Amino acid sequence: MNKFTITLALGAALAAVPAAAQDTGSDNSGFFVGVLGGYDVINLEVGGNDANEDGAVYGVTAGYDVQSGQGIIGVEAEVTDTSISDGIGNAGLDLYAGLRLGYVMDDNDIIYLKGGYSRLDVDLNNDLEGIRAGAGFEHDFNGFFGRLEYRYSTYNVGDILGIDANDNRHQVVVAVGAKF
């Protein structure tokens, strides 16, 4: 009798482990805030010549997502800075506001595309305005999230001494934060 009870108890415990590991079907709608950091490359193209600088990017992000079925649509804003301060116009604060469209792969994993307006402060007595596009992966941890994201921004510098110039940047960032 004891062997049967122990076997039954062990079987019930083992069967409960996968059930406990399954998520309850959480909704990914709501506010989020987080911090981010990563690798930043700025490329200035003047005529046919390129100049590159790289460094670290760091900042904060906030937004609101709405889930409908397996789709996500959200708005987000970021304020970031960079360690790039020599050479290419002394890059400074970057302000971003945009949309995020995603697909909920399961209750905890989201893949997404993003795009929007970006404004880069440079030490050229003006700010550069442009657009940002990116893609990422998000994993949720019971009210918290982690993200891995690639993004590309392009800015129209205009003319430098009568030569058409463009500034673009590539970033790979990780972000962690909380959802409300």
C-alpha positions as CSV (number, residue, x, y, z in Angstrom):
1,M,0.0,0.0,0.0
2,N,2.8,2.4,0.9
3,K,4.6,1.8,-2.5
4,F,1.3,2.5,-4.3
5,T,0.7,5.8,-2.3
6,I,4.3,6.9,-2.9
7,T,4.2,6.1,-6.6
8,L,0.9,7.9,-7.0
9,A,2.2,10.9,-5.1
10,L,5.4,11.0,-7.2
11,G,3.3,10.6,-10.4
12,A,1.0,13.5,-9.4
13,A,4.0,15.7,-8.5
14,L,5.7,15.0,-11.8
15,A,2.5,15.6,-13.7
16,A,2.0,18.9,-11.9
17,V,5.4,20.3,-12.9
18,P,4.6,20.9,-16.6
19,A,1.2,22.3,-15.6
20,A,2.8,24.8,-13.2
21,A,5.3,25.8,-15.9
22,Q,2.6,26.8,-18.3
23,D,1.5,30.4,-18.4
24,T,-2.1,31.3,-17.8
25,G,-2.5,33.1,-21.1
26,S,-1.5,36.6,-19.9
27,D,-2.5,39.7,-21.9
28,N,0.5,41.8,-22.9
29,S,-1.5,45.1,-22.9
30,G,-0.4,47.9,-20.7
31,F,2.3,50.5,-19.8
32,F,6.0,49.6,-19.7
33,V,9.2,51.4,-18.6
34,G,12.8,50.3,-19.0
35,V,16.4,51.0,-19.3
36,L,18.5,50.1,-22.4
37,G,22.1,49.8,-23.4
38,G,24.2,48.5,-26.3
39,Y,26.5,49.1,-29.2
40,D,26.2,52.3,-31.4
41,V,27.8,53.1,-34.8
42,I,27.4,56.5,-36.4
43,N,28.3,56.9,-40.1
44,L,28.6,60.3,-41.8
45,E,28.5,60.2,-45.6
46,V,29.7,63.3,-47.3
47,G,29.8,63.0,-51.1
48,G,31.3,59.5,-51.6
49,N,33.4,59.5,-48.4
50,D,32.4,57.8,-45.1
51,A,33.5,58.5,-41.6
52,N,32.5,56.0,-38.8
53,E,32.6,56.3,-35.0
54,D,31.4,53.6,-32.6
55,G,30.7,53.5,-28.9
56,A,28.0,52.7,-26.3
57,V,24.4,53.8,-26.3
58,Y,22.3,54.0,-23.1
59,G,19.0,55.4,-22.1
60,V,15.4,54.9,-21.0
61,T,12.2,53.7,-22.8
62,A,8.5,53.9,-22.0
63,G,5.3,53.2,-23.8
64,Y,2.0,51.4,-24.0
65,D,1.1,48.2,-25.8
66,V,-2.3,46.8,-26.8
67,Q,-2.7,43.1,-27.5
68,S,-5.5,41.9,-29.8
69,G,-5.4,38.2,-30.5
70,Q,-1.8,37.4,-31.2
71,G,-1.0,40.9,-32.5
72,I,0.6,43.8,-30.6
73,I,0.4,47.5,-31.4
74,G,2.1,50.0,-29.3
75,V,3.5,53.5,-28.9
76,E,6.9,54.1,-27.4
77,A,9.3,56.9,-26.6
78,E,13.0,56.8,-25.8
79,V,15.7,59.2,-24.6
80,T,19.2,57.9,-25.2
81,D,22.7,59.2,-25.1
82,T,26.0,57.8,-26.6
83,S,29.6,57.6,-25.6
84,I,30.5,58.9,-29.1
85,S,31.9,62.3,-28.6
86,D,34.8,62.7,-30.9
87,G,35.0,63.1,-34.6
88,I,31.5,63.0,-36.1
89,G,29.8,66.1,-34.8
90,N,29.9,65.1,-31.1
91,A,26.6,63.1,-31.0
92,G,24.5,63.7,-28.0
93,L,20.9,63.0,-26.8
94,D,18.6,61.1,-29.2
95,L,14.9,61.5,-28.8
96,Y,12.7,58.8,-30.4
97,A,8.9,58.4,-30.7
98,G,7.3,55.7,-32.7
99,L,5.1,52.7,-33.2
100,R,5.7,49.0,-32.4
101,L,3.9,46.2,-34.2
102,G,4.4,42.7,-32.9
103,Y,3.4,39.1,-33.0
104,V,2.9,37.2,-29.8
105,M,4.5,33.8,-30.4
106,D,3.4,32.4,-27.0
107,D,2.4,34.0,-23.7
108,N,6.0,35.1,-23.0
109,D,7.7,35.8,-26.4
110,I,7.0,38.6,-28.8
111,I,8.8,39.5,-32.1
112,Y,8.2,43.0,-33.4
113,L,9.0,45.7,-35.9
114,K,9.3,49.4,-34.9
115,G,9.5,52.7,-36.7
116,G,9.2,56.4,-36.0
117,Y,10.7,59.8,-35.7
118,S,14.2,60.3,-34.3
119,R,16.0,63.6,-33.4
120,L,19.7,63.5,-32.8
121,D,21.5,66.4,-31.0
122,V,24.9,67.1,-32.5
123,D,27.5,69.7,-31.8
124,L,26.9,71.5,-35.1
125,N,24.5,74.1,-33.6
126,N,21.5,72.2,-34.8
127,D,19.6,69.0,-34.3
128,L,19.3,66.3,-37.0
129,E,15.8,64.9,-37.7
130,G,15.2,61.5,-39.2
131,I,13.5,58.2,-39.1
132,R,14.3,55.0,-37.2
133,A,13.3,51.4,-38.2
134,G,14.1,48.3,-36.2
135,A,13.2,44.7,-35.2
136,G,13.4,42.9,-31.9
137,F,12.6,40.0,-29.6
138,E,11.0,40.4,-26.2
139,H,10.6,37.9,-23.4
140,D,8.3,38.5,-20.5
141,F,9.1,37.4,-16.9
142,N,6.0,37.8,-14.7
143,G,5.6,41.6,-15.0
144,F,9.2,42.3,-16.2
145,F,10.6,42.1,-19.7
146,G,13.9,41.6,-21.5
147,R,14.5,42.7,-25.1
148,L,17.1,42.3,-27.8
149,E,16.8,44.8,-30.6
150,Y,18.5,46.0,-33.8
151,R,17.7,49.5,-35.1
152,Y,18.7,51.7,-38.0
153,S,18.3,55.5,-38.0
154,T,19.0,57.9,-40.9
155,Y,19.2,61.7,-40.7
156,N,19.4,64.1,-43.6
157,V,22.3,66.4,-42.7
158,G,21.8,68.6,-45.9
159,D,24.8,70.2,-47.6
160,I,28.2,70.5,-46.1
161,L,30.2,73.0,-48.2
162,G,27.8,72.4,-51.1
163,I,28.2,68.6,-50.9
164,D,25.1,66.4,-50.0
165,A,25.6,64.7,-46.6
166,N,23.8,62.0,-44.7
167,D,24.2,60.7,-41.2
168,N,23.0,57.2,-40.2
169,R,23.5,54.9,-37.3
170,H,23.2,51.2,-36.4
171,Q,22.5,50.1,-32.9
172,V,22.2,46.7,-31.2
173,V,20.6,47.1,-27.7
174,V,19.3,45.1,-24.8
175,A,16.6,46.5,-22.6
176,V,15.1,45.4,-19.3
177,G,12.1,46.8,-17.6
178,A,8.7,46.4,-16.0
179,K,5.1,46.2,-17.3
180,F,2.1,47.6,-15.5
